[in-house]
């Protein structure tokens, strides 16, 4: 059996350009990332003459979904997040860890807006923020080299 080619998450970076451009700045102390996760719903186009009485379906418009980030709370970053509420577009970028001899990391980029900012203050643990980003438009993946 060949060795796994899985990529470890350590070293992954999340960055943004709050002006909607391509000059990205890292968002500090990210713990977990989830998404974006595009979904393609189905349109039922069946009719009474559909072959063998099977439902016929076609793809609807792609819903680019949402993106979630969990990060350590810092006062400066929390203030930055609150300052971006209702601003659109914000450009986001995930830079994946370098693999093997790569000198340029793989990345995923998209536009969106902050859809929610949560805060968890547990007993005897770190304070964290949960940030929900609504994705708008396509997600672009660029393979590293």
Chimera marker file (.cmm) of the C-alpha trace (Angstrom):
<marker_set name="trace">
<marker id="1" x="0.000" y="0.000" z="0.000" r="1" g="1" b="0" radius="0.5"/>
<marker id="2" x="1.457" y="3.422" z="-0.933" r="1" g="1" b="0" radius="0.5"/>
<marker id="3" x="2.153" y="6.076" z="1.679" r="1" g="1" b="0" radius="0.5"/>
<marker id="4" x="-0.601" y="8.579" z="2.411" r="1" g="1" b="0" radius="0.5"/>
<marker id="5" x="-0.507" y="11.927" z="0.629" r="1" g="1" b="0" radius="0.5"/>
<marker id="6" x="-2.769" y="13.585" z="3.204" r="1" g="1" b="0" radius="0.5"/>
<marker id="7" x="-1.957" y="17.155" z="4.229" r="1" g="1" b="0" radius="0.5"/>
<marker id="8" x="-1.641" y="18.068" z="7.909" r="1" g="1" b="0" radius="0.5"/>
<marker id="9" x="-3.473" y="21.213" z="9.017" r="1" g="1" b="0" radius="0.5"/>
<marker id="10" x="-0.576" y="22.693" z="11.006" r="1" g="1" b="0" radius="0.5"/>
<marker id="11" x="0.677" y="25.782" z="9.178" r="1" g="1" b="0" radius="0.5"/>
<marker id="12" x="-2.637" y="26.613" z="7.487" r="1" g="1" b="0" radius="0.5"/>
<marker id="13" x="-3.269" y="30.364" z="7.429" r="1" g="1" b="0" radius="0.5"/>
<marker id="14" x="-6.468" y="32.387" z="7.089" r="1" g="1" b="0" radius="0.5"/>
<marker id="15" x="-6.140" y="35.902" z="5.719" r="1" g="1" b="0" radius="0.5"/>
<marker id="16" x="-8.407" y="38.643" z="4.466" r="1" g="1" b="0" radius="0.5"/>
<marker id="17" x="-8.504" y="41.881" z="2.516" r="1" g="1" b="0" radius="0.5"/>
<marker id="18" x="-11.235" y="44.028" z="4.055" r="1" g="1" b="0" radius="0.5"/>
<marker id="19" x="-11.266" y="46.271" z="0.969" r="1" g="1" b="0" radius="0.5"/>
<marker id="20" x="-12.229" y="43.301" z="-1.237" r="1" g="1" b="0" radius="0.5"/>
<marker id="21" x="-8.933" y="43.228" z="-3.125" r="1" g="1" b="0" radius="0.5"/>
<marker id="22" x="-5.971" y="40.846" z="-3.158" r="1" g="1" b="0" radius="0.5"/>
<marker id="23" x="-3.672" y="42.372" z="-0.526" r="1" g="1" b="0" radius="0.5"/>
<marker id="24" x="-4.243" y="39.803" z="2.198" r="1" g="1" b="0" radius="0.5"/>
<marker id="25" x="-3.327" y="40.148" z="5.887" r="1" g="1" b="0" radius="0.5"/>
<marker id="26" x="-3.268" y="37.143" z="8.217" r="1" g="1" b="0" radius="0.5"/>
<marker id="27" x="-6.049" y="36.741" z="10.755" r="1" g="1" b="0" radius="0.5"/>
<marker id="28" x="-4.177" y="35.782" z="13.911" r="1" g="1" b="0" radius="0.5"/>
<marker id="29" x="-4.521" y="32.762" z="16.169" r="1" g="1" b="0" radius="0.5"/>
<marker id="30" x="-6.991" y="30.687" z="14.152" r="1" g="1" b="0" radius="0.5"/>
<marker id="31" x="-7.839" y="27.384" z="15.871" r="1" g="1" b="0" radius="0.5"/>
<marker id="32" x="-10.245" y="25.657" z="13.453" r="1" g="1" b="0" radius="0.5"/>
<marker id="33" x="-11.577" y="26.314" z="9.959" r="1" g="1" b="0" radius="0.5"/>
<marker id="34" x="-14.708" y="24.775" z="8.456" r="1" g="1" b="0" radius="0.5"/>
<marker id="35" x="-15.748" y="25.312" z="4.854" r="1" g="1" b="0" radius="0.5"/>
<marker id="36" x="-16.552" y="26.859" z="2.511" r="1" g="1" b="0" radius="0.5"/>
<marker id="37" x="-18.830" y="24.046" z="1.389" r="1" g="1" b="0" radius="0.5"/>
<marker id="38" x="-20.725" y="24.726" z="-1.849" r="1" g="1" b="0" radius="0.5"/>
<marker id="39" x="-24.020" y="22.914" z="-2.350" r="1" g="1" b="0" radius="0.5"/>
<marker id="40" x="-25.860" y="22.322" z="-5.609" r="1" g="1" b="0" radius="0.5"/>
<marker id="41" x="-29.583" y="21.823" z="-4.989" r="1" g="1" b="0" radius="0.5"/>
<marker id="42" x="-31.729" y="19.909" z="-7.468" r="1" g="1" b="0" radius="0.5"/>
<marker id="43" x="-34.654" y="21.268" z="-9.475" r="1" g="1" b="0" radius="0.5"/>
<marker id="44" x="-37.408" y="18.742" z="-10.089" r="1" g="1" b="0" radius="0.5"/>
<marker id="45" x="-38.225" y="18.908" z="-13.807" r="1" g="1" b="0" radius="0.5"/>
<marker id="46" x="-40.388" y="15.771" z="-13.843" r="1" g="1" b="0" radius="0.5"/>
<marker id="47" x="-43.610" y="15.596" z="-15.809" r="1" g="1" b="0" radius="0.5"/>
<marker id="48" x="-46.316" y="13.039" z="-16.486" r="1" g="1" b="0" radius="0.5"/>
<marker id="49" x="-44.341" y="11.659" z="-19.431" r="1" g="1" b="0" radius="0.5"/>
<marker id="50" x="-41.007" y="11.330" z="-17.591" r="1" g="1" b="0" radius="0.5"/>
<marker id="51" x="-39.307" y="8.079" z="-18.698" r="1" g="1" b="0" radius="0.5"/>
<marker id="52" x="-40.498" y="5.054" z="-16.657" r="1" g="1" b="0" radius="0.5"/>
<marker id="53" x="-42.184" y="7.478" z="-14.207" r="1" g="1" b="0" radius="0.5"/>
<marker id="54" x="-38.805" y="8.412" z="-12.727" r="1" g="1" b="0" radius="0.5"/>
<marker id="55" x="-38.259" y="11.901" z="-11.399" r="1" g="1" b="0" radius="0.5"/>
<marker id="56" x="-35.981" y="14.019" z="-13.565" r="1" g="1" b="0" radius="0.5"/>
<marker id="57" x="-33.665" y="16.512" z="-11.939" r="1" g="1" b="0" radius="0.5"/>
<marker id="58" x="-31.374" y="19.313" z="-13.060" r="1" g="1" b="0" radius="0.5"/>
<marker id="59" x="-28.882" y="21.352" z="-11.064" r="1" g="1" b="0" radius="0.5"/>
<marker id="60" x="-30.043" y="24.690" z="-9.665" r="1" g="1" b="0" radius="0.5"/>
<marker id="61" x="-27.798" y="27.653" z="-8.925" r="1" g="1" b="0" radius="0.5"/>
<marker id="62" x="-24.815" y="26.848" z="-6.717" r="1" g="1" b="0" radius="0.5"/>
<marker id="63" x="-25.097" y="27.996" z="-3.127" r="1" g="1" b="0" radius="0.5"/>
<marker id="64" x="-21.470" y="28.709" z="-2.168" r="1" g="1" b="0" radius="0.5"/>
<marker id="65" x="-22.384" y="28.132" z="1.463" r="1" g="1" b="0" radius="0.5"/>
<marker id="66" x="-20.726" y="29.503" z="4.530" r="1" g="1" b="0" radius="0.5"/>
<marker id="67" x="-17.355" y="29.408" z="6.193" r="1" g="1" b="0" radius="0.5"/>
<marker id="68" x="-16.669" y="29.172" z="9.910" r="1" g="1" b="0" radius="0.5"/>
<marker id="69" x="-13.509" y="30.111" z="11.785" r="1" g="1" b="0" radius="0.5"/>
<marker id="70" x="-12.763" y="29.588" z="15.456" r="1" g="1" b="0" radius="0.5"/>
<marker id="71" x="-9.967" y="31.721" z="16.861" r="1" g="1" b="0" radius="0.5"/>
<marker id="72" x="-8.391" y="32.756" z="20.121" r="1" g="1" b="0" radius="0.5"/>
<marker id="73" x="-9.891" y="35.975" z="21.426" r="1" g="1" b="0" radius="0.5"/>
<marker id="74" x="-7.641" y="39.008" z="21.269" r="1" g="1" b="0" radius="0.5"/>
<marker id="75" x="-8.929" y="42.520" z="21.965" r="1" g="1" b="0" radius="0.5"/>
<marker id="76" x="-7.444" y="43.951" z="18.777" r="1" g="1" b="0" radius="0.5"/>
<marker id="77" x="-8.810" y="41.215" z="16.542" r="1" g="1" b="0" radius="0.5"/>
<marker id="78" x="-12.276" y="41.346" z="18.116" r="1" g="1" b="0" radius="0.5"/>
<marker id="79" x="-12.369" y="45.079" z="17.437" r="1" g="1" b="0" radius="0.5"/>
<marker id="80" x="-11.330" y="44.462" z="13.819" r="1" g="1" b="0" radius="0.5"/>
<marker id="81" x="-14.052" y="41.848" z="13.351" r="1" g="1" b="0" radius="0.5"/>
<marker id="82" x="-16.750" y="44.130" z="14.757" r="1" g="1" b="0" radius="0.5"/>
<marker id="83" x="-15.524" y="46.914" z="12.470" r="1" g="1" b="0" radius="0.5"/>
<marker id="84" x="-16.182" y="44.732" z="9.406" r="1" g="1" b="0" radius="0.5"/>
<marker id="85" x="-19.826" y="43.885" z="10.171" r="1" g="1" b="0" radius="0.5"/>
<marker id="86" x="-22.059" y="44.613" z="7.150" r="1" g="1" b="0" radius="0.5"/>
<marker id="87" x="-19.097" y="45.393" z="4.882" r="1" g="1" b="0" radius="0.5"/>
<marker id="88" x="-19.052" y="43.751" z="1.459" r="1" g="1" b="0" radius="0.5"/>
<marker id="89" x="-17.059" y="42.480" z="-0.275" r="1" g="1" b="0" radius="0.5"/>
<marker id="90" x="-14.343" y="41.143" z="1.981" r="1" g="1" b="0" radius="0.5"/>
<marker id="91" x="-11.837" y="38.838" z="0.277" r="1" g="1" b="0" radius="0.5"/>
<marker id="92" x="-10.800" y="35.716" z="2.192" r="1" g="1" b="0" radius="0.5"/>
<marker id="93" x="-7.920" y="33.328" z="1.563" r="1" g="1" b="0" radius="0.5"/>
<marker id="94" x="-6.860" y="30.008" z="3.050" r="1" g="1" b="0" radius="0.5"/>
<marker id="95" x="-3.187" y="29.198" z="2.447" r="1" g="1" b="0" radius="0.5"/>
<marker id="96" x="-2.452" y="25.513" z="2.933" r="1" g="1" b="0" radius="0.5"/>
<marker id="97" x="0.866" y="24.183" z="4.285" r="1" g="1" b="0" radius="0.5"/>
<marker id="98" x="3.685" y="23.626" z="1.814" r="1" g="1" b="0" radius="0.5"/>
<marker id="99" x="4.073" y="19.996" z="0.738" r="1" g="1" b="0" radius="0.5"/>
<marker id="100" x="7.354" y="18.397" z="-0.268" r="1" g="1" b="0" radius="0.5"/>
<marker id="101" x="9.375" y="20.685" z="-2.538" r="1" g="1" b="0" radius="0.5"/>
<marker id="102" x="6.642" y="23.311" z="-3.007" r="1" g="1" b="0" radius="0.5"/>
<marker id="103" x="7.692" y="26.928" z="-2.736" r="1" g="1" b="0" radius="0.5"/>
<marker id="104" x="4.204" y="28.343" z="-3.334" r="1" g="1" b="0" radius="0.5"/>
<marker id="105" x="1.348" y="27.142" z="-1.124" r="1" g="1" b="0" radius="0.5"/>
<marker id="106" x="-1.990" y="25.930" z="-2.440" r="1" g="1" b="0" radius="0.5"/>
<marker id="107" x="-4.782" y="28.375" z="-1.665" r="1" g="1" b="0" radius="0.5"/>
<marker id="108" x="-8.535" y="28.883" z="-1.789" r="1" g="1" b="0" radius="0.5"/>
<marker id="109" x="-9.992" y="32.367" z="-2.215" r="1" g="1" b="0" radius="0.5"/>
<marker id="110" x="-13.502" y="33.803" z="-2.176" r="1" g="1" b="0" radius="0.5"/>
<marker id="111" x="-15.530" y="36.911" z="-1.385" r="1" g="1" b="0" radius="0.5"/>
<marker id="112" x="-18.117" y="37.254" z="1.289" r="1" g="1" b="0" radius="0.5"/>
<marker id="113" x="-19.250" y="39.088" z="4.386" r="1" g="1" b="0" radius="0.5"/>
<marker id="114" x="-19.293" y="38.432" z="8.109" r="1" g="1" b="0" radius="0.5"/>
<marker id="115" x="-22.608" y="36.803" z="8.978" r="1" g="1" b="0" radius="0.5"/>
<marker id="116" x="-22.032" y="36.379" z="12.696" r="1" g="1" b="0" radius="0.5"/>
<marker id="117" x="-19.511" y="36.822" z="15.504" r="1" g="1" b="0" radius="0.5"/>
<marker id="118" x="-19.813" y="34.700" z="18.625" r="1" g="1" b="0" radius="0.5"/>
<marker id="119" x="-17.789" y="34.556" z="21.815" r="1" g="1" b="0" radius="0.5"/>
<marker id="120" x="-17.266" y="31.679" z="24.232" r="1" g="1" b="0" radius="0.5"/>
<marker id="121" x="-15.977" y="32.361" z="27.743" r="1" g="1" b="0" radius="0.5"/>
<marker id="122" x="-15.690" y="28.958" z="29.418" r="1" g="1" b="0" radius="0.5"/>
<marker id="123" x="-14.691" y="28.378" z="33.018" r="1" g="1" b="0" radius="0.5"/>
<marker id="124" x="-10.926" y="27.773" z="33.322" r="1" g="1" b="0" radius="0.5"/>
<marker id="125" x="-10.123" y="27.894" z="29.602" r="1" g="1" b="0" radius="0.5"/>
<marker id="126" x="-9.285" y="30.352" z="26.838" r="1" g="1" b="0" radius="0.5"/>
<marker id="127" x="-11.783" y="32.857" z="25.426" r="1" g="1" b="0" radius="0.5"/>
<marker id="128" x="-12.584" y="32.188" z="21.770" r="1" g="1" b="0" radius="0.5"/>
<marker id="129" x="-14.472" y="33.828" z="18.919" r="1" g="1" b="0" radius="0.5"/>
<marker id="130" x="-16.562" y="31.980" z="16.349" r="1" g="1" b="0" radius="0.5"/>
<marker id="131" x="-16.866" y="33.872" z="13.087" r="1" g="1" b="0" radius="0.5"/>
<marker id="132" x="-19.387" y="32.949" z="10.385" r="1" g="1" b="0" radius="0.5"/>
<marker id="133" x="-18.719" y="34.171" z="6.859" r="1" g="1" b="0" radius="0.5"/>
<marker id="134" x="-21.368" y="34.050" z="4.150" r="1" g="1" b="0" radius="0.5"/>
<marker id="135" x="-19.667" y="33.218" z="0.856" r="1" g="1" b="0" radius="0.5"/>
<marker id="136" x="-20.765" y="35.120" z="-2.255" r="1" g="1" b="0" radius="0.5"/>
<marker id="137" x="-19.815" y="33.901" z="-5.719" r="1" g="1" b="0" radius="0.5"/>
<marker id="138" x="-17.325" y="31.247" z="-6.787" r="1" g="1" b="0" radius="0.5"/>
<marker id="139" x="-14.505" y="29.768" z="-4.734" r="1" g="1" b="0" radius="0.5"/>
<marker id="140" x="-11.159" y="29.624" z="-6.522" r="1" g="1" b="0" radius="0.5"/>
<marker id="141" x="-8.584" y="26.939" z="-5.717" r="1" g="1" b="0" radius="0.5"/>
<marker id="142" x="-4.987" y="27.395" z="-6.853" r="1" g="1" b="0" radius="0.5"/>
<marker id="143" x="-2.688" y="24.377" z="-6.522" r="1" g="1" b="0" radius="0.5"/>
<marker id="144" x="0.728" y="24.958" z="-5.010" r="1" g="1" b="0" radius="0.5"/>
<marker id="145" x="3.903" y="24.463" z="-6.979" r="1" g="1" b="0" radius="0.5"/>
<link id1="1" id2="2" r="1" g="1" b="0" radius="0.2"/>
<link id1="2" id2="3" r="1" g="1" b="0" radius="0.2"/>
<link id1="3" id2="4" r="1" g="1" b="0" radius="0.2"/>
<link id1="4" id2="5" r="1" g="1" b="0" radius="0.2"/>
<link id1="5" id2="6" r="1" g="1" b="0" radius="0.2"/>
<link id1="6" id2="7" r="1" g="1" b="0" radius="0.2"/>
<link id1="7" id2="8" r="1" g="1" b="0" radius="0.2"/>
<link id1="8" id2="9" r="1" g="1" b="0" radius="0.2"/>
<link id1="9" id2="10" r="1" g="1" b="0" radius="0.2"/>
<link id1="10" id2="11" r="1" g="1" b="0" radius="0.2"/>
<link id1="11" id2="12" r="1" g="1" b="0" radius="0.2"/>
<link id1="12" id2="13" r="1" g="1" b="0" radius="0.2"/>
<link id1="13" id2="14" r="1" g="1" b="0" radius="0.2"/>
<link id1="14" id2="15" r="1" g="1" b="0" radius="0.2"/>
<link id1="15" id2="16" r="1" g="1" b="0" radius="0.2"/>
<link id1="16" id2="17" r="1" g="1" b="0" radius="0.2"/>
<link id1="17" id2="18" r="1" g="1" b="0" radius="0.2"/>
<link id1="18" id2="19" r="1" g="1" b="0" radius="0.2"/>
<link id1="19" id2="20" r="1" g="1" b="0" radius="0.2"/>
<link id1="20" id2="21" r="1" g="1" b="0" radius="0.2"/>
<link id1="21" id2="22" r="1" g="1" b="0" radius="0.2"/>
<link id1="22" id2="23" r="1" g="1" b="0" radius="0.2"/>
<link id1="23" id2="24" r="1" g="1" b="0" radius="0.2"/>
<link id1="24" id2="25" r="1" g="1" b="0" radius="0.2"/>
<link id1="25" id2="26" r="1" g="1" b="0" radius="0.2"/>
<link id1="26" id2="27" r="1" g="1" b="0" radius="0.2"/>
<link id1="27" id2="28" r="1" g="1" b="0" radius="0.2"/>
<link id1="28" id2="29" r="1" g="1" b="0" radius="0.2"/>
<link id1="29" id2="30" r="1" g="1" b="0" radius="0.2"/>
<link id1="30" id2="31" r="1" g="1" b="0" radius="0.2"/>
<link id1="31" id2="32" r="1" g="1" b="0" radius="0.2"/>
<link id1="32" id2="33" r="1" g="1" b="0" radius="0.2"/>
<link id1="33" id2="34" r="1" g="1" b="0" radius="0.2"/>
<link id1="34" id2="35" r="1" g="1" b="0" radius="0.2"/>
<link id1="35" id2="36" r="1" g="1" b="0" radius="0.2"/>
<link id1="36" id2="37" r="1" g="1" b="0" radius="0.2"/>
<link id1="37" id2="38" r="1" g="1" b="0" radius="0.2"/>
<link id1="38" id2="39" r="1" g="1" b="0" radius="0.2"/>
<link id1="39" id2="40" r="1" g="1" b="0" radius="0.2"/>
<link id1="40" id2="41" r="1" g="1" b="0" radius="0.2"/>
<link id1="41" id2="42" r="1" g="1" b="0" radius="0.2"/>
<link id1="42" id2="43" r="1" g="1" b="0" radius="0.2"/>
<link id1="43" id2="44" r="1" g="1" b="0" radius="0.2"/>
<link id1="44" id2="45" r="1" g="1" b="0" radius="0.2"/>
<link id1="45" id2="46" r="1" g="1" b="0" radius="0.2"/>
<link id1="46" id2="47" r="1" g="1" b="0" radius="0.2"/>
<link id1="47" id2="48" r="1" g="1" b="0" radius="0.2"/>
<link id1="48" id2="49" r="1" g="1" b="0" radius="0.2"/>
<link id1="49" id2="50" r="1" g="1" b="0" radius="0.2"/>
<link id1="50" id2="51" r="1" g="1" b="0" radius="0.2"/>
<link id1="51" id2="52" r="1" g="1" b="0" radius="0.2"/>
<link id1="52" id2="53" r="1" g="1" b="0" radius="0.2"/>
<link id1="53" id2="54" r="1" g="1" b="0" radius="0.2"/>
<link id1="54" id2="55" r="1" g="1" b="0" radius="0.2"/>
<link id1="55" id2="56" r="1" g="1" b="0" radius="0.2"/>
<link id1="56" id2="57" r="1" g="1" b="0" radius="0.2"/>
<link id1="57" id2="58" r="1" g="1" b="0" radius="0.2"/>
<link id1="58" id2="59" r="1" g="1" b="0" radius="0.2"/>
<link id1="59" id2="60" r="1" g="1" b="0" radius="0.2"/>
<link id1="60" id2="61" r="1" g="1" b="0" radius="0.2"/>
<link id1="61" id2="62" r="1" g="1" b="0" radius="0.2"/>
<link id1="62" id2="63" r="1" g="1" b="0" radius="0.2"/>
<link id1="63" id2="64" r="1" g="1" b="0" radius="0.2"/>
<link id1="64" id2="65" r="1" g="1" b="0" radius="0.2"/>
<link id1="65" id2="66" r="1" g="1" b="0" radius="0.2"/>
<link id1="66" id2="67" r="1" g="1" b="0" radius="0.2"/>
<link id1="67" id2="68" r="1" g="1" b="0" radius="0.2"/>
<link id1="68" id2="69" r="1" g="1" b="0" radius="0.2"/>
<link id1="69" id2="70" r="1" g="1" b="0" radius="0.2"/>
<link id1="70" id2="71" r="1" g="1" b="0" radius="0.2"/>
<link id1="71" id2="72" r="1" g="1" b="0" radius="0.2"/>
<link id1="72" id2="73" r="1" g="1" b="0" radius="0.2"/>
<link id1="73" id2="74" r="1" g="1" b="0" radius="0.2"/>
<link id1="74" id2="75" r="1" g="1" b="0" radius="0.2"/>
<link id1="75" id2="76" r="1" g="1" b="0" radius="0.2"/>
<link id1="76" id2="77" r="1" g="1" b="0" radius="0.2"/>
<link id1="77" id2="78" r="1" g="1" b="0" radius="0.2"/>
<link id1="78" id2="79" r="1" g="1" b="0" radius="0.2"/>
<link id1="79" id2="80" r="1" g="1" b="0" radius="0.2"/>
<link id1="80" id2="81" r="1" g="1" b="0" radius="0.2"/>
<link id1="81" id2="82" r="1" g="1" b="0" radius="0.2"/>
<link id1="82" id2="83" r="1" g="1" b="0" radius="0.2"/>
<link id1="83" id2="84" r="1" g="1" b="0" radius="0.2"/>
<link id1="84" id2="85" r="1" g="1" b="0" radius="0.2"/>
<link id1="85" id2="86" r="1" g="1" b="0" radius="0.2"/>
<link id1="86" id2="87" r="1" g="1" b="0" radius="0.2"/>
<link id1="87" id2="88" r="1" g="1" b="0" radius="0.2"/>
<link id1="88" id2="89" r="1" g="1" b="0" radius="0.2"/>
<link id1="89" id2="90" r="1" g="1" b="0" radius="0.2"/>
<link id1="90" id2="91" r="1" g="1" b="0" radius="0.2"/>
<link id1="91" id2="92" r="1" g="1" b="0" radius="0.2"/>
<link id1="92" id2="93" r="1" g="1" b="0" radius="0.2"/>
<link id1="93" id2="94" r="1" g="1" b="0" radius="0.2"/>
<link id1="94" id2="95" r="1" g="1" b="0" radius="0.2"/>
<link id1="95" id2="96" r="1" g="1" b="0" radius="0.2"/>
<link id1="96" id2="97" r="1" g="1" b="0" radius="0.2"/>
<link id1="97" id2="98" r="1" g="1" b="0" radius="0.2"/>
<link id1="98" id2="99" r="1" g="1" b="0" radius="0.2"/>
<link id1="99" id2="100" r="1" g="1" b="0" radius="0.2"/>
<link id1="100" id2="101" r="1" g="1" b="0" radius="0.2"/>
<link id1="101" id2="102" r="1" g="1" b="0" radius="0.2"/>
<link id1="102" id2="103" r="1" g="1" b="0" radius="0.2"/>
<link id1="103" id2="104" r="1" g="1" b="0" radius="0.2"/>
<link id1="104" id2="105" r="1" g="1" b="0" radius="0.2"/>
<link id1="105" id2="106" r="1" g="1" b="0" radius="0.2"/>
<link id1="106" id2="107" r="1" g="1" b="0" radius="0.2"/>
<link id1="107" id2="108" r="1" g="1" b="0" radius="0.2"/>
<link id1="108" id2="109" r="1" g="1" b="0" radius="0.2"/>
<link id1="109" id2="110" r="1" g="1" b="0" radius="0.2"/>
<link id1="110" id2="111" r="1" g="1" b="0" radius="0.2"/>
<link id1="111" id2="112" r="1" g="1" b="0" radius="0.2"/>
<link id1="112" id2="113" r="1" g="1" b="0" radius="0.2"/>
<link id1="113" id2="114" r="1" g="1" b="0" radius="0.2"/>
<link id1="114" id2="115" r="1" g="1" b="0" radius="0.2"/>
<link id1="115" id2="116" r="1" g="1" b="0" radius="0.2"/>
<link id1="116" id2="117" r="1" g="1" b="0" radius="0.2"/>
<link id1="117" id2="118" r="1" g="1" b="0" radius="0.2"/>
<link id1="118" id2="119" r="1" g="1" b="0" radius="0.2"/>
<link id1="119" id2="120" r="1" g="1" b="0" radius="0.2"/>
<link id1="120" id2="121" r="1" g="1" b="0" radius="0.2"/>
<link id1="121" id2="122" r="1" g="1" b="0" radius="0.2"/>
<link id1="122" id2="123" r="1" g="1" b="0" radius="0.2"/>
<link id1="123" id2="124" r="1" g="1" b="0" radius="0.2"/>
<link id1="124" id2="125" r="1" g="1" b="0" radius="0.2"/>
<link id1="125" id2="126" r="1" g="1" b="0" radius="0.2"/>
<link id1="126" id2="127" r="1" g="1" b="0" radius="0.2"/>
<link id1="127" id2="128" r="1" g="1" b="0" radius="0.2"/>
<link id1="128" id2="129" r="1" g="1" b="0" radius="0.2"/>
<link id1="129" id2="130" r="1" g="1" b="0" radius="0.2"/>
<link id1="130" id2="131" r="1" g="1" b="0" radius="0.2"/>
<link id1="131" id2="132" r="1" g="1" b="0" radius="0.2"/>
<link id1="132" id2="133" r="1" g="1" b="0" radius="0.2"/>
<link id1="133" id2="134" r="1" g="1" b="0" radius="0.2"/>
<link id1="134" id2="135" r="1" g="1" b="0" radius="0.2"/>
<link id1="135" id2="136" r="1" g="1" b="0" radius="0.2"/>
<link id1="136" id2="137" r="1" g="1" b="0" radius="0.2"/>
<link id1="137" id2="138" r="1" g="1" b="0" radius="0.2"/>
<link id1="138" id2="139" r="1" g="1" b="0" radius="0.2"/>
<link id1="139" id2="140" r="1" g="1" b="0" radius="0.2"/>
<link id1="140" id2="141" r="1" g="1" b="0" radius="0.2"/>
<link id1="141" id2="142" r="1" g="1" b="0" radius="0.2"/>
<link id1="142" id2="143" r="1" g="1" b="0" radius="0.2"/>
<link id1="143" id2="144" r="1" g="1" b="0" radius="0.2"/>
<link id1="144" id2="145" r="1" g="1" b="0" radius="0.2"/>
</marker_set>
